[in-house]
């Protein structure tokens, strides 16, 4: 018995020695060399996924497809009959423009062929590889190179990232802009400069044109800059003003276009309906509403009876419809405060932990339903683990007084973005996907801490 215990102890020590040696090798590894290998590993793996799954053969995504086709056809940024209550070809602002024009570029170059979706998906594979660079750099900035290496390995190997580069939606591009926004904000820790402010302003402007939710993170970034520049408030204010000015210049053509069409300042005419999706008498905190997709609730007599305004929405323009949905959602919250609060907690749980609908649902859009089910279940199992490790990391950092403003900035960035979806409608996995790398950075810090023990 004693001999067996000694063998187990020796085995345990040997494993720890190997882990320690491996960690030390990673810590001294040349960063450029590491980035080089990981960049091409991500690019090759993501590209292989596109070809192996043949995602380009069924790559259309209606929300962007309709507008992109109209752009290529010379109808401008327009909707078609049947698209979100439109009954004719007319200007729309239902989708943010950055990804839509990328989609339209593919259609312009390759026409209505699978090659257009191949262009989209391979382009996203390249963006994903660039995102890996930012994942490693941010992780190293707020933790260390070993934690950065572990996070990068996750980014390389987790199938959910490969899956979404093979989808014709904005998730992969949003992930890149979120990482770029955080990385550029963190760069001010080394000091303020006009060059940094201009680059962050440009990234913010284009990021918002792709994902308007990025607006919610601006106060967090500006607060971070104020805390960094507490000894020079004037310089900090100048920096913030320049970031806002550059961002506004980039966003303004889209805003002016919408004002001329809808006679009001709007960025996207889907905010109100999304807000209503998550705040009405039928809402249950998930995406499994009786009115998803839109055609279902539009033709459902029970919903038409409960919400008579649905009967008149076709006679209104997009901006008026969005205002009406928003007003109905606000009225629901005022009249049902208890249920509204419960919905917030449910949506927070479903967003960060587990949406049971996503684990069990089926969809005719998927070519291989069995693959979908495996991916979704794997995603949520790993998601629960990562959130648990994230919470442990916060506890460890707090206990060791390591929860500095840089790490707090990253955490508050995630909370600011997620709060928009939690207050409106949780929606789809693709809305949380861009936040996953940040969660995994903190998760891998916990793992790194445990390995050091």
C-alpha positions in Angstrom: 0.0 0.0 0.0 2.8 2.4 0.9 4.7 1.6 -2.3 1.5 2.3 -4.3 1.1 5.7 -2.6 4.7 6.5 -3.3 4.3 5.7 -7.0 1.2 7.9 -7.1 3.0 10.7 -5.5 6.0 10.4 -7.9 3.5 10.3 -10.8 1.8 13.4 -9.6 5.1 15.2 -9.2 6.2 14.2 -12.7 3.0 15.5 -14.2 3.4 18.8 -12.4 7.0 19.1 -13.5 6.0 18.5 -17.2 3.2 21.1 -16.9 5.7 23.6 -15.3 8.3 23.0 -18.1 5.6 23.4 -20.7 4.4 26.6 -19.1 7.9 28.0 -18.9 8.6 27.3 -22.5 5.4 29.1 -23.6 6.3 32.1 -21.3 9.6 32.6 -23.1 8.4 31.7 -26.6 8.8 34.5 -29.1 5.5 36.3 -29.5 5.8 36.9 -33.2 6.6 33.3 -33.9 3.6 32.2 -31.8 1.3 34.6 -33.6 2.6 33.4 -37.0 1.8 29.8 -36.2 -1.6 30.4 -34.6 -2.7 32.9 -37.3 -2.2 30.4 -40.1 -3.5 27.5 -38.0 -6.8 29.4 -37.6 -6.9 30.5 -41.2 -6.4 27.0 -42.5 -8.7 25.3 -40.0 -11.6 27.8 -40.7 -11.1 27.5 -44.4 -11.1 23.7 -44.3 -14.4 23.9 -42.3 -16.0 26.0 -45.1 -15.0 23.5 -47.8 -15.8 20.3 -45.7 -19.2 21.5 -44.7 -19.9 23.1 -48.1 -21.5 26.0 -46.3 -21.4 28.1 -49.5 -23.9 25.8 -51.2 -26.7 27.0 -48.8 -25.3 30.3 -47.6 -28.1 32.8 -48.0 -29.2 34.7 -45.0 -32.5 36.6 -45.8 -32.0 39.6 -43.6 -28.9 40.6 -45.6 -29.7 38.8 -48.8 -32.7 40.9 -49.7 -31.0 44.3 -49.2 -27.8 43.1 -50.9 -29.7 41.9 -54.0 -31.5 45.2 -54.2 -28.1 47.1 -54.0 -26.7 45.0 -56.8 -29.9 45.4 -58.9 -29.6 49.2 -58.7 -32.4 49.7 -56.2 -30.2 51.1 -53.5 -30.3 50.1 -49.8 -33.9 48.8 -50.1 -36.3 46.1 -48.9 -38.5 44.0 -51.1 -42.2 42.9 -50.7 -42.6 40.5 -47.8 -39.4 41.8 -46.0 -40.4 42.9 -42.5 -43.9 44.1 -43.5 -42.8 45.9 -46.6 -45.3 45.6 -49.6 -43.1 47.1 -52.2 -39.4 47.9 -53.0 -38.5 50.9 -50.8 -35.6 52.2 -48.7 -34.9 50.4 -45.4 -32.8 50.7 -42.3 -33.6 47.4 -40.8 -30.0 46.2 -40.9 -26.8 48.1 -40.1 -24.9 48.9 -43.3 -21.3 47.6 -42.9 -21.9 43.9 -43.2 -24.7 44.4 -45.7 -22.3 46.1 -48.1 -19.8 43.3 -47.6 -22.6 40.9 -48.5 -23.5 43.0 -51.5 -19.8 43.1 -52.7 -19.8 39.3 -52.9 -23.1 39.4 -54.9 -21.7 42.0 -57.2 -18.5 40.1 -57.8 -20.0 36.6 -58.2 -23.7 37.1 -58.8 -26.3 34.7 -57.5 -24.0 31.8 -57.3 -22.5 29.7 -54.4 -19.2 31.5 -55.1 -20.6 34.7 -53.6 -21.1 32.8 -50.3 -17.7 31.2 -50.6 -16.2 34.7 -50.9 -18.1 35.8 -47.7 -17.1 32.7 -45.7 -13.5 32.7 -46.7 -13.3 36.4 -46.0 -14.7 35.7 -42.5 -12.0 33.0 -42.1 -9.4 35.6 -42.7 -11.1 38.0 -40.2 -11.2 35.2 -37.7 -7.4 34.7 -38.0 -6.9 38.4 -37.5 -9.1 38.2 -34.4 -6.8 35.5 -33.0 -4.0 38.0 -33.0 -6.1 40.4 -30.9 -7.2 37.6 -28.6 -3.6 36.7 -27.8 -2.5 40.4 -27.4 -5.4 41.3 -25.1 -5.0 38.2 -23.0 -1.3 38.9 -22.7 -1.9 42.5 -21.8 -4.3 41.8 -19.0 -2.8 38.5 -17.8 0.3 36.8 -19.1 1.6 34.9 -22.2 0.6 31.4 -20.9 -3.0 32.5 -20.3 -2.9 34.2 -23.7 -1.7 30.9 -25.3 -4.5 28.9 -23.6 -7.1 31.4 -24.7 -5.7 31.3 -28.3 -5.9 27.5 -28.3 -9.5 27.7 -27.3 -10.2 30.2 -30.1 -8.5 27.9 -32.6 -10.1 24.7 -31.6 -13.7 25.4 -30.4 -16.0 24.5 -33.2 -18.5 27.3 -32.6 -16.1 29.8 -34.0 -15.6 27.8 -37.2 -19.3 27.3 -37.5 -20.1 31.0 -37.4 -17.5 31.9 -40.1 -19.4 29.6 -42.3 -22.7 31.5 -41.7 -23.6 34.6 -43.8 -24.2 36.9 -40.8 -22.3 39.6 -39.0 -21.2 37.6 -35.9 -17.5 37.0 -36.9 -17.1 40.7 -38.0 -18.7 41.9 -34.8 -16.3 39.7 -32.8 -13.3 41.3 -34.6 -14.6 44.9 -34.0 -15.3 44.1 -30.3 -11.7 42.8 -29.8 -10.3 45.7 -31.8 -12.2 48.2 -29.7 -11.0 46.7 -26.4 -7.4 46.3 -27.6 -7.2 49.9 -28.8 -8.8 51.2 -25.5 -6.2 49.2 -23.5 -3.4 50.7 -25.6 -4.0 54.0 -23.8 -2.5 52.4 -20.6 0.9 53.3 -22.1 -0.1 56.9 -22.6 -2.4 59.1 -24.6 -1.6 60.1 -28.2 -3.5 61.6 -31.1 -2.6 58.6 -33.3 -4.3 56.2 -30.9 -7.3 58.4 -30.6 -7.8 58.6 -34.4 -7.4 54.9 -34.8 -9.9 54.1 -32.0 -12.3 56.7 -33.5 -12.1 55.0 -36.9 -12.5 51.5 -35.4 -15.5 52.7 -33.3 -17.2 54.3 -36.3 -17.0 51.2 -38.5 -17.7 48.9 -35.5 -21.0 50.8 -34.9 -21.9 50.6 -38.6 -21.5 46.9 -38.3 -23.0 46.4 -34.8 -24.8 49.4 -33.3 -24.8 47.7 -29.9 -21.2 48.9 -29.6 -22.7 52.3 -28.7 -23.4 50.8 -25.2 -19.7 50.3 -24.6 -18.6 53.9 -25.3 -19.3 55.1 -21.7 -17.2 52.2 -20.3 -14.3 53.0 -22.6 -14.4 56.7 -21.8 -14.6 56.1 -18.1 -11.5 53.8 -18.5 -9.7 56.6 -20.3 -10.6 59.1 -17.6 -9.2 56.8 -14.9 -6.0 56.3 -16.9 -5.6 60.1 -17.4 -6.6 61.2 -13.9 -3.5 63.4 -13.7 -4.3 65.2 -17.0 -8.0 65.7 -17.3 -7.7 68.2 -20.2 -5.7 65.8 -22.3 -8.2 63.0 -21.6 -11.2 65.2 -22.6 -9.4 66.1 -25.8 -8.8 62.4 -26.5 -12.4 61.5 -25.9 -13.7 64.4 -28.0 -11.4 63.3 -30.9 -12.6 59.7 -30.7 -16.2 60.8 -30.8 -15.6 63.3 -33.6 -13.9 60.7 -35.8 -16.5 58.1 -35.1 -19.3 60.6 -35.8 -17.8 61.5 -39.2 -17.8 57.8 -40.2 -21.3 57.2 -39.0 -22.9 60.5 -40.1 -23.5 59.6 -43.8 -25.7 56.7 -42.8 -27.5 58.9 -40.2 -28.1 61.7 -42.7 -29.4 59.2 -45.3 -31.9 57.8 -42.8 -33.0 61.3 -41.7 -33.7 62.3 -45.3 -35.8 59.2 -45.8 -37.6 58.8 -42.5 -37.7 62.5 -41.4 -36.1 61.6 -38.0 -32.8 60.6 -36.6 -32.6 56.8 -36.6 -29.7 54.4 -36.9 -31.6 51.1 -37.3 -35.3 50.5 -37.6 -35.3 47.2 -35.8 -34.5 48.3 -32.2 -38.1 48.9 -31.3 -39.4 45.5 -32.6 -36.5 43.7 -30.9 -37.3 45.5 -27.6 -40.9 44.4 -28.0 -39.9 40.8 -28.7 -38.4 40.7 -25.2 -41.1 42.7 -23.4 -44.7 41.6 -24.2 -47.3 39.4 -22.7 -46.1 36.4 -24.7 -42.4 36.8 -24.0 -40.7 34.0 -22.1 -37.1 35.2 -22.1 -35.9 33.0 -25.0 -36.1 33.1 -28.7 -38.9 30.6 -28.8 -41.8 33.1 -29.0 -45.1 32.2 -30.7 -44.2 35.0 -33.1 -40.8 33.8 -34.3 -40.3 34.0 -37.2 -42.2 37.2 -37.9 -44.6 35.5 -40.3 -46.0 33.4 -37.4 -47.0 36.3 -35.1 -48.2 38.4 -38.0 -50.8 35.8 -38.9 -51.6 34.6 -35.4 -55.2 35.6 -34.4 -54.4 35.5 -30.6 -51.5 37.9 -31.0 -53.5 40.2 -33.3 -56.3 40.3 -30.7 -53.9 41.0 -27.8 -52.0 43.6 -29.8 -54.4 45.3 -32.3 -51.6 47.6 -33.5 -50.2 44.7 -35.5 -53.1 45.1 -37.9 -52.0 48.6 -38.9 -48.2 48.2 -39.2 -48.2 47.6 -42.9 -49.6 51.1 -43.4 -46.7 52.7 -41.5 -43.1 53.4 -42.6 -40.2 51.6 -40.9 -39.5 54.4 -38.4 -43.1 54.7 -37.4 -43.5 51.0 -36.9 -40.4 50.9 -34.8 -41.7 53.7 -32.6 -45.0 51.8 -32.2 -43.3 48.6 -31.1 -41.1 50.5 -28.7 -44.1 52.3 -27.2 -46.0 49.0 -26.8 -42.9 47.5 -25.0 -42.6 50.4 -22.6 -46.3 50.2 -21.9 -46.0 46.5 -21.1 -43.1 47.2 -18.7 -45.0 50.0 -16.9 -48.2 47.9 -16.6 -46.4 44.6 -15.7 -43.3 45.6 -13.6 -43.0 42.3 -11.8 -43.1 40.2 -15.0 -40.7 42.6 -16.7 -38.2 42.2 -13.8 -38.6 38.4 -14.0 -38.0 38.5 -17.7 -34.8 40.5 -17.2 -33.4 37.8 -14.8 -34.5 35.0 -17.2 -32.9 36.7 -20.2 -29.7 37.3 -18.2 -29.6 33.6 -17.3 -30.4 32.4 -20.9 -27.8 34.8 -22.3 -24.9 34.0 -20.1 -25.6 30.4 -19.0 -28.1 28.3 -20.9 -31.0 28.8 -23.3 -33.0 25.5 -23.2 -34.7 26.4 -26.4 -31.4 26.5 -28.3 -30.4 23.1 -27.0 -33.6 21.4 -28.1 -34.9 23.3 -31.1 -34.8 22.2 -34.7 -34.6 24.3 -37.8 -35.2 23.5 -41.5 -32.4 25.9 -42.5 -29.7 23.5 -41.4 -28.4 21.1 -44.0 -27.3 18.6 -41.3 -29.6 18.8 -38.3 -27.5 16.2 -36.4 -24.4 18.3 -36.7 -26.3 21.3 -35.5 -27.6 19.5 -32.4 -24.1 18.3 -31.5 -22.6 21.8 -31.9 -25.3 23.6 -29.9 -25.1 21.1 -27.0 -21.3 21.2 -27.0 -21.5 25.0 -27.0 -23.7 25.2 -24.0 -21.8 22.5 -22.0 -18.6 24.4 -22.5 -20.3 27.7 -21.9 -21.4 26.6 -18.4 -17.9 25.6 -17.6 -16.4 28.9 -18.9 -18.8 31.0 -16.9 -18.0 29.0 -13.8 -14.3 29.5 -14.4 -14.9 33.2 -15.1 -16.6 33.6 -11.7 -13.8 31.8 -10.0 -11.2 34.1 -11.7 -13.1 37.2 -10.5 -13.0 35.8 -6.9 -9.3 34.9 -7.2 -8.4 38.3 -8.6 -10.5 40.2 -6.0 -8.9 38.2 -3.2 -5.4 38.9 -4.4 -6.2 42.5 -5.2 -5.5 41.8 -8.8 -8.8 43.2 -10.2 -7.3 46.3 -11.6 -8.9 48.9 -13.9 -7.7 47.1 -17.0 -9.4 43.8 -16.1 -12.5 45.7 -14.8 -12.7 47.5 -18.1 -12.9 44.2 -20.0 -15.6 42.9 -17.6 -17.6 46.1 -17.8 -17.4 46.0 -21.6 -19.0 42.6 -21.6 -21.7 43.7 -19.2 -22.5 46.8 -21.2 -22.9 44.9 -24.5 -24.9 42.1 -22.9 -27.2 44.5 -21.1 -28.6 45.6 -24.4 -29.7 42.1 -25.3 -30.9 41.3 -21.8 -33.1 44.4 -21.7 -34.5 43.7 -25.1 -34.5 40.1 -26.5 -31.8 37.5 -25.9 -32.0 36.5 -29.6 -29.5 34.1 -31.1 -26.1 32.7 -30.1 -24.5 34.9 -32.7 -25.2 37.9 -30.4 -23.2 36.4 -27.6 -20.4 34.9 -29.7 -18.4 38.1 -30.0 -18.1 38.2 -26.2 -16.9 34.6 -25.8 -13.2 35.4 -26.2 -13.3 37.8 -23.2 -15.1 35.2 -21.0 -12.5 32.6 -22.1 -9.6 34.9 -21.2 -10.7 35.0 -17.6 -11.6 31.3 -17.6 -8.1 30.4 -18.8 -6.6 32.6 -16.1 -8.3 30.3 -13.6 -6.9 27.3 -15.3 -3.5 28.9 -15.4 -3.7 29.6 -11.7 -4.7 26.0 -10.9 -1.8 24.7 -13.0 0.6 26.9 -11.1 -0.5 25.4 -7.9 
